[in-house]
Amino acid sequence: MRVIQNYENIQASSGEFARPGNGGYILEIVNVTDVPYNAQTGKGDYLRIDYDIAVGDFKGYYTAQNERFGGGEWFANVIKSYKEKALGMFKHFTNCVEESNPGFKWNWQEDKLIGCRFGATLQEEEYEKSDGSIGARLIVKDIKTVKQIMDGDFKVPTTKKLDKPVTAPASDFVMLDDPDYQFPF
């Protein structure tokens, strides 16, 4: 192994860091992608809205995550469908953005959403990882206005637990029930 110069002056880190949890947040839109309907796949007709946390203890959290893990532009996102059956929810979103950004008026140009803020409750949700263990991620539970978040006019969601039991991955470690076991070394 190569010798790291100035190693004695490097601050030790466990790799653990604080992360946002269930609660109300003011979010800022950092990117928007329109995904038009694709007749072959039957999917589309939605905006993928990438966001970061705009204020508070976790301001810039996702930007910091990108930097911590080697760069890139992977942000948390929310999907807002504009299919016929979802238009009421889409309009709720655009109304919240308009109310949260004085002077902004939704004009069907999705790129104009970049830099706008909105409020949301984020909910931790468990999911099964590819190795069979349980992971947790934050998802947008409800869209709100910035004022609603600032005024505390929202319910803090509870963690959404995984419905099915997950089998933990196999381990090389074995629990010994015999406290008097004599190790061979």
N, C-alpha and C positions, 0 to 999 in steps of 0.2 A: 504494500500500500504506500502511496506517496505521502510524504510528510506535509501536513497542512500548516502553512506559515501563520504565525500569530494565534495559534490554537488556544493558548492559555487566556486570551482576551475575548474569546467568543462566549456569548451568553448562552447558557444551557437552556433548552426548551423541551418540554415533554411532548409538544405537538398538540396539546389540548388548547382549546380556545372557546370563548363564550359564543353562543349562537342564539339567534332569536327563537322564541317559542310562541305558543298560542297567545294571541293578543291582537290589538288594533295597531295598524301602522299607516304612515303616510308614505306612499310609494311614488317613484318618478319613472316615467316611461323612458327607456333608453333605446329601444328599437321596436319597430312594428313590421311584421311580414304579413302581407295579404296572401292567403292560400285560396285561390279560386276553386270552384267546383271542378272535379275531374270525373267525367262520366265513366271512365274505365274502372276507377277504384271506388267510385261512389262517395268519395271523401272530399272535403274542402268546404268553401263558403265560410271561412272564418279568418279572423285576425289573430295572429300569434303576437302577444304583447309581452316583450321582455321588460322587466322592471328591476329597480334597485330600491333599497330603503332610503328615503330622502332626509329624514330627521331622526334625532334621538340617539340613544346609545349604539344603535346598529346602523347608523348612517353609513352608506357606502359598503355595506357588508358583502354584497355579491361582487363588487369590483375588487375588494380586498381578497376574496376567495380566488378570483381569477388570477390575481398577482401571486398569491400564496402557492397556487398549484401550477405555476409555469406559464401564465398568460393565457390569452384567448379571450373570447367574448361570450362566455356561457353565463347567462343570467337566469334567474327564476323567471317563469313566464305564466301567463294566464291565457287561455283560449277563449275568445269571444266570437261565438257563431252568429252569422247573420242569415242563417237559413230561415225560411218563413216561420217555422214553429218556435224559433228562438228570438224573433225580432223584439219582443217585449223586454227580454233580458239585455239585448244589445242596446236598446234605447235607454234602459236604466244606467248602463255603463256610460254611454255618451253624455247623459244628463249629469251624472256625478262628476265627470271630467269637466263639463262646462261650468258647473257650480263651484268647482274647486280651483278653477283657473280664470279669474276675471278677464273679460275681453275675448276669451276663446269661444268660438262657435264651431261646432262639428259641421264640416263641409264635404264629407266623403273623400277627403284626401288624407289617407292614414298616416302619411309621413309627418303631417302637422301635429300628430299626437306626441311626437318625440319631444321630451322636455316637460310635458304636462304632468301634473300630479293628480293623484286620486287617493282615496282612503280604502282600506280593506282590512278585514279580519283574516289573519293567517291561522291555519289549523295544522297541527302536527298530525301526520297520517302514517301509520305503520304499513309496511309492505314487505313482501318476501323477496330477499335478495337471491341472486342466481346460485349462491352456495347453500341456500336453504335457511339461512339465518334471517332475523328480523331487522330491518332498517327503518329509519324514520325520515320523512321529508316534510317540508312546509308547503301547503297548498293554499290558494286563495279560497276562503270559505264564502265570504260575502263582500260585495263591492259597496263602498260607502263614499260620502264626500269627505274632504279633508276636515271640514268643520265638525262633522259627526265624530271623527276620530279624536280631534282636539277637545271636544266637549265630553268625551267618554260615552257618547250615545251609541253603544254597541254592546253586544254580549260577547264575552271572551269564550271562544269555543273550547271544548274539551278535546283531548287527543282521540283521534279515530283509531281504535284498535283493530288489528287484523282479525277477520271473522273466523278464520280457520287456524287450527293449531299448526305450528311449524316445527318440523323435525330439525333439531340442531345438527350442524355438520359433524361428521365423524371426527373424533379427536384421537391424538396419540396418547393422551393422558388417561389414566385409569384411576378411579377413586378406590382407595383401599379401605375396607371396612374393619380390618384387623389393626388396632393401634399398636400391637406388639410385633408387627411384621418386621423381620430382619432383612434389611437390604443387603444384596450380595457384594457390596463394596465398602 
